[in-house]
Amino acid sequence: MAVRAAVLPALGAPLEIAEIDLPDPGPGRVRIRLAAVGVCHSDLSLSDGTMRVPLPAVLGHEGAGTVVAVGEGVTHVAPGAGAVLNWAPACGSCHACELGEGWLCANALNGAAEVYARTTDGTELHPGLNVAAFAEETVVPAGCVLPAPDGVPLADAALLGCAVLTGYGAVHHAARVRPGETVAVFGAGGVGLAALQAARIAGAGRVVAVDVSPEKESLARRAGATDYVVASSTTAREIRGLTGRQGVDVAVECVGRAVTIRTAWESTRRGGRTVVVGIGGKEEVVTFNALELFHWGRSLAGCVYGNCDPARDLPVLADHVRAGRLDLGLLVTERIALDGIPDAFENMRAGKGARALVTF
């Protein structure tokens, strides 16, 4: 059956809207009709080679929709049910999984190497980050499908599959923010706005949002920021000034640039925690000297997928949404159709434009 999709033909190339042929779901696979998919910065990291995937590919990993059909052996979802896509399913048997760290699963992205569909001229296509959600429909492994939570519209639930899990997990799992602690969040994009809300939910005292854009202040404050700092060469000094010259207990970096990581580190108090969520390239080199590592006693940690177990954390996030503690609408400033993905993607590549949610 032919469906329309946004195809990445080659590294660094513009996305192209094309018809692709999807097979029926075989054993252990599920066909999903998408309700919505977010245009996420991680997709840009795939398209420019920061993260490697086989090409050509259909990108898109932050999605939700309705189950159309299931293959043999699939029992946890049925046709007609709502579903949230999980782009990094844990295998359950590698070393990381045996340690209970499924977010570091060695086999989570193996599906990206598979051929999951073809263009109408027969060209083989790979599913970027396993789920190929920049399409009207997709076929994915059963492990990539989570039952959609009740009471959350599917178009909103799409955001739970990446931005919200990542931002929430960075605060609750990686940083383990405690009530009353001070937090700084660097970057007020989708993940950053989720992290700001998560800090508020965790009971943080002062929550400082940092971004290069002054226009994002209102949005950041609605998400939970008590203070807003426009990024500059004096950002760390400003944050220390807001915290009695100490620095914040926790800094969460959601940008993935060396200068931002270094500033987040310098904004963290002695003995505090700096968590890096943003995906940066190999050219983004961060340096520290041995004396400062000893003197400041700070911890610096990476964070993959919010250190989350999606099956465990999705219901928790849904409870926050239903209770009004988590506003998914704050994460989206533009809703577009499938045809708008190439332009939205190029705007993101150029560092401008709103965070887009594709609705079908």
C-alpha positions as CSV (number, residue, x, y, z in Angstrom):
1,M,0.0,0.0,0.0
2,A,1.4,3.4,-1.0
3,V,1.5,6.3,1.6
4,R,3.2,9.7,1.6
5,A,6.3,10.3,3.5
6,A,9.2,12.8,4.0
7,V,12.3,11.0,2.7
8,L,16.0,12.0,3.4
9,P,17.7,10.9,0.2
10,A,21.3,11.6,1.2
11,L,23.4,13.2,4.0
12,G,22.7,16.9,4.2
13,A,20.1,16.9,1.5
14,P,16.7,18.5,1.8
15,L,13.8,16.2,2.7
16,E,11.5,15.2,-0.2
17,I,7.8,14.3,0.0
18,A,7.3,11.1,-1.9
19,E,5.0,8.1,-2.1
20,I,6.5,5.0,-0.6
21,D,5.3,1.3,-0.6
22,L,4.8,-0.1,2.9
23,P,4.5,-3.9,3.4
24,D,1.9,-5.5,5.5
25,P,3.1,-6.1,9.1
26,G,5.0,-9.4,9.4
27,P,5.5,-11.4,12.6
28,G,6.2,-9.2,15.5
29,R,5.4,-6.0,13.7
30,V,2.7,-3.3,13.9
31,R,1.3,-0.9,11.3
32,I,0.5,2.6,12.6
33,R,-1.5,5.4,11.1
34,L,0.1,8.5,12.4
35,A,-2.0,11.2,14.2
36,A,1.0,13.5,14.8
37,V,4.8,13.6,14.8
38,G,7.1,16.3,16.2
39,V,9.9,17.8,14.1
40,C,12.7,17.3,16.6
41,H,16.3,18.5,16.6
42,S,17.5,14.8,16.8
43,D,16.2,14.3,13.3
44,L,18.5,17.2,12.2
45,S,21.4,15.4,13.9
46,L,20.6,12.4,11.7
47,S,20.4,14.3,8.5
48,D,23.7,16.1,9.0
49,G,25.7,13.0,10.1
50,T,26.1,13.9,13.8
51,M,24.2,10.7,14.4
52,R,24.7,8.0,11.7
53,V,21.9,6.1,10.1
54,P,21.7,4.2,6.8
55,L,20.3,6.2,3.9
56,P,18.0,6.9,2.2
57,A,15.7,7.0,5.2
58,V,12.4,8.2,6.5
59,L,13.1,10.2,9.6
60,G,10.7,11.2,12.4
61,H,10.7,9.5,15.8
62,E,8.4,11.5,18.1
63,G,5.0,10.2,17.1
64,A,1.7,8.7,18.0
65,G,-1.2,7.2,16.1
66,T,-3.7,4.4,15.7
67,V,-2.9,0.7,15.2
68,V,-4.1,-0.4,11.7
69,A,-2.9,-4.0,11.7
70,V,-0.6,-6.3,13.7
71,G,1.5,-9.2,12.7
72,E,1.6,-12.7,14.2
73,G,2.6,-12.8,17.8
74,V,1.7,-9.2,18.7
75,T,-0.7,-9.2,21.7
76,H,-0.1,-6.0,23.7
77,V,-1.9,-3.8,21.1
78,A,-4.8,-4.4,18.7
79,P,-6.2,-2.7,15.6
80,G,-8.0,0.5,16.5
81,A,-6.0,1.1,19.6
82,G,-4.0,4.3,20.2
83,A,-0.2,4.0,20.4
84,V,2.8,6.1,21.2
85,L,6.1,5.3,19.4
86,N,9.1,4.3,21.3
87,W,12.2,4.9,19.1
88,A,14.7,3.2,21.4
89,P,13.2,-0.1,22.6
90,A,15.5,-2.0,25.0
91,C,16.4,-5.5,24.0
92,G,16.3,-6.8,27.6
93,S,19.4,-9.0,27.3
94,C,22.5,-6.8,26.6
95,H,24.9,-5.8,29.4
96,A,23.2,-2.4,29.9
97,C,19.7,-3.9,30.0
98,E,20.9,-6.5,32.6
99,L,22.1,-3.6,34.7
100,G,18.6,-2.1,34.5
101,E,19.9,0.7,32.2
102,G,17.7,0.1,29.2
103,W,18.2,3.6,27.9
104,L,21.8,2.6,27.1
105,C,20.7,-0.6,25.3
106,A,23.4,-1.7,22.8
107,N,20.8,-3.0,20.4
108,A,18.1,-0.3,20.7
109,L,18.8,1.2,17.3
110,N,19.5,-2.0,15.3
111,G,16.2,-1.6,13.5
112,A,17.5,1.5,11.7
113,A,19.7,-0.8,9.6
114,E,16.7,-2.7,8.3
115,V,14.9,-2.1,5.0
116,Y,11.3,-1.3,6.0
117,A,9.8,0.1,2.9
118,R,10.6,1.1,-0.7
119,T,10.0,4.1,-2.9
120,T,7.6,3.5,-5.9
121,D,10.7,3.0,-8.1
122,G,12.0,0.2,-5.8
123,T,14.7,2.1,-3.9
124,E,15.1,0.6,-0.4
125,L,14.3,2.8,2.5
126,H,15.5,2.6,6.1
127,P,13.6,3.8,9.2
128,G,15.4,6.6,10.9
129,L,15.6,5.9,14.6
130,N,13.5,2.7,14.0
131,V,10.1,4.2,13.5
132,A,10.0,6.4,10.4
133,A,7.2,8.6,11.7
134,F,7.5,11.4,9.0
135,A,4.8,9.5,7.1
136,E,1.0,9.0,6.9
137,E,1.6,5.4,8.1
138,T,4.6,3.3,9.2
139,V,5.4,-0.3,10.1
140,V,7.5,-0.9,13.2
141,P,8.7,-3.7,15.5
142,A,6.2,-4.4,18.3
143,G,8.8,-3.2,20.9
144,C,8.5,0.3,19.4
145,V,4.8,0.5,20.3
146,L,3.4,1.6,23.6
147,P,-0.3,1.7,24.4
148,A,-1.4,5.3,24.3
149,P,-2.5,6.7,27.8
150,D,-6.2,7.4,28.3
151,G,-7.3,11.0,28.5
152,V,-4.5,12.4,26.4
153,P,-5.3,13.3,22.7
154,L,-3.1,11.3,20.3
155,A,-1.8,14.5,18.7
156,D,-0.5,15.6,22.1
157,A,0.7,12.2,23.1
158,A,3.2,12.2,20.3
159,L,5.3,14.7,22.3
160,L,5.5,12.2,25.2
161,G,7.6,9.9,23.1
162,C,10.7,12.0,23.0
163,A,10.8,15.7,24.1
164,V,8.8,15.1,27.3
165,L,10.4,11.8,28.3
166,T,13.8,13.3,27.7
167,G,13.3,16.6,29.6
168,Y,11.3,15.0,32.4
169,G,13.9,12.2,32.8
170,A,16.8,14.5,32.8
171,V,15.4,16.3,35.8
172,H,13.9,13.3,37.7
173,H,16.2,10.4,36.8
174,A,19.6,11.9,35.7
175,A,19.7,14.9,38.0
176,R,17.3,13.7,40.7
177,V,16.2,17.2,41.6
178,R,15.0,17.4,45.1
179,P,12.4,19.8,46.5
180,G,13.8,23.3,47.2
181,E,16.9,22.9,45.0
182,T,17.8,25.5,42.4
183,V,17.9,24.5,38.8
184,A,19.1,26.1,35.5
185,V,17.9,24.8,32.2
186,F,19.9,25.8,29.1
187,G,17.8,25.9,25.9
188,A,14.1,26.7,25.8
189,G,13.2,24.4,22.9
190,G,10.9,21.4,23.3
191,V,13.2,19.4,25.6
192,G,14.1,22.5,27.6
193,L,10.5,23.5,28.1
194,A,9.7,19.9,29.3
195,A,12.7,20.1,31.7
196,L,11.4,23.4,33.1
197,Q,8.0,21.9,33.8
198,A,9.7,18.8,35.3
199,A,11.7,21.0,37.6
200,R,8.6,22.7,38.8
201,I,6.9,19.3,39.3
202,A,9.9,18.2,41.3
203,G,9.4,21.1,43.7
204,A,12.5,23.1,42.7
205,G,12.8,26.4,44.4
206,R,14.5,28.8,41.9
207,V,14.3,27.7,38.2
208,V,16.4,29.7,35.8
209,A,15.8,29.4,32.0
210,V,18.6,30.3,29.7
211,D,18.3,30.9,25.9
212,V,19.7,33.1,23.2
213,S,16.3,34.4,22.3
214,P,14.7,37.1,24.5
215,E,11.3,36.3,22.9
216,K,11.2,33.0,24.6
217,E,11.0,34.5,28.1
218,S,7.2,34.5,28.4
219,L,7.0,30.8,27.3
220,A,9.8,29.8,29.6
221,R,8.1,31.4,32.6
222,R,4.8,29.8,31.7
223,A,6.7,26.5,31.8
224,G,7.9,27.1,35.3
225,A,11.0,29.4,35.1
226,T,11.2,31.9,38.0
227,D,14.1,33.8,36.2
228,Y,15.2,34.2,32.6
229,V,18.7,34.9,31.4
230,V,19.5,35.8,27.8
231,A,22.6,33.8,26.9
232,S,25.9,35.8,26.8
233,S,29.5,35.7,27.9
234,T,28.3,36.6,31.4
235,T,25.6,34.0,31.8
236,A,27.4,31.9,34.5
237,R,28.1,35.1,36.5
238,E,24.4,36.2,36.2
239,I,23.2,32.8,37.5
240,R,25.6,32.8,40.4
241,G,24.3,36.3,41.2
242,L,20.8,34.9,41.4
243,T,21.8,32.2,43.8
244,G,23.8,34.0,46.4
245,R,27.0,33.7,44.4
246,Q,26.9,29.9,44.9
247,G,25.5,28.6,41.5
248,V,22.6,26.3,41.0
249,D,22.3,22.8,42.5
250,V,21.5,21.4,39.1
251,A,22.2,22.6,35.5
252,V,20.5,20.8,32.6
253,E,22.1,21.5,29.2
254,C,19.7,20.9,26.3
255,V,21.7,22.5,23.4
256,G,24.7,20.3,22.7
257,R,27.3,23.0,22.2
258,A,30.7,23.1,23.9
259,V,30.2,26.7,25.0
260,T,26.8,25.9,26.5
261,I,28.1,22.8,28.3
262,R,31.0,24.8,29.7
263,T,28.7,27.6,30.9
264,A,26.3,25.1,32.5
265,W,29.2,23.6,34.4
266,E,30.4,27.0,35.5
267,S,26.9,27.9,36.7
268,T,26.7,24.8,38.9
269,R,27.6,25.2,42.6
270,R,30.4,23.4,44.3
271,G,29.3,19.8,44.7
272,G,26.4,20.3,42.3
273,R,25.3,18.3,39.3
274,T,25.6,19.2,35.6
275,V,23.5,17.1,33.2
276,V,24.1,17.2,29.4
277,V,21.1,16.3,27.3
278,G,21.9,18.1,24.0
279,I,23.4,16.1,21.2
280,G,26.6,17.8,19.9
281,G,29.0,16.9,17.2
282,K,32.5,15.6,17.6
283,E,33.9,19.0,16.8
284,E,32.2,20.4,20.0
285,V,35.2,19.9,22.4
286,V,34.8,20.7,26.1
287,T,37.9,21.2,28.2
288,F,38.5,21.1,32.0
289,N,41.7,21.3,34.0
290,A,42.5,18.8,36.7
291,L,42.5,21.3,39.5
292,E,39.0,22.6,38.8
293,L,37.7,19.1,38.7
294,F,39.1,18.5,42.2
295,H,38.3,21.9,43.6
296,W,34.6,22.2,42.5
297,G,33.6,18.6,43.3
298,R,30.8,18.9,40.7
299,S,29.5,15.9,38.8
300,L,29.1,16.0,35.0
301,A,26.8,13.4,33.4
302,G,25.4,12.6,30.0
303,C,21.8,11.8,29.7
304,V,20.3,9.5,27.0
305,Y,16.5,9.6,26.4
306,G,16.1,11.0,29.9
307,N,17.5,7.8,31.4
308,C,13.9,6.7,31.1
309,D,12.0,3.4,30.8
310,P,9.2,4.6,28.5
311,A,6.8,1.8,29.6
312,R,7.2,2.9,33.2
313,D,7.4,6.6,32.7
314,L,4.7,7.2,30.1
315,P,1.8,6.5,32.5
316,V,3.5,8.9,35.1
317,L,3.7,11.7,32.5
318,A,0.1,11.0,31.5
319,D,-1.0,11.5,35.1
320,H,0.8,14.9,35.2
321,V,-0.9,15.9,31.9
322,R,-4.4,14.9,33.1
323,A,-3.9,16.7,36.4
324,G,-2.8,19.9,34.6
325,R,0.8,19.9,36.0
326,L,2.3,19.3,32.5
327,D,1.2,21.4,29.6
328,L,2.1,19.7,26.3
329,G,0.8,22.7,24.4
330,L,3.7,24.8,25.5
331,L,6.1,22.6,23.6
332,V,4.5,23.4,20.2
333,T,4.4,26.8,18.5
334,E,3.4,25.7,15.0
335,R,1.2,22.9,13.7
336,I,1.8,21.9,10.1
337,A,0.8,19.3,7.5
338,L,3.0,16.6,6.1
339,D,3.9,18.8,3.1
340,G,5.3,21.4,5.5
341,I,8.0,19.1,6.9
342,P,10.8,20.0,4.4
343,D,10.4,23.8,5.1
344,A,10.1,23.3,8.8
345,F,13.2,21.1,8.7
346,E,15.2,23.7,6.7
347,N,14.2,26.4,9.2
348,M,15.4,24.3,12.0
349,R,18.7,23.6,10.1
350,A,19.1,27.4,9.7
351,G,18.5,28.0,13.4
352,K,15.2,29.8,13.0
353,G,11.5,29.0,13.0
354,A,9.1,27.5,15.5
355,R,9.1,24.0,16.9
356,A,6.6,22.2,14.6
357,L,4.1,19.4,15.2
358,V,2.9,17.6,12.1
359,T,-0.8,16.6,12.4
360,F,-2.5,14.3,10.0
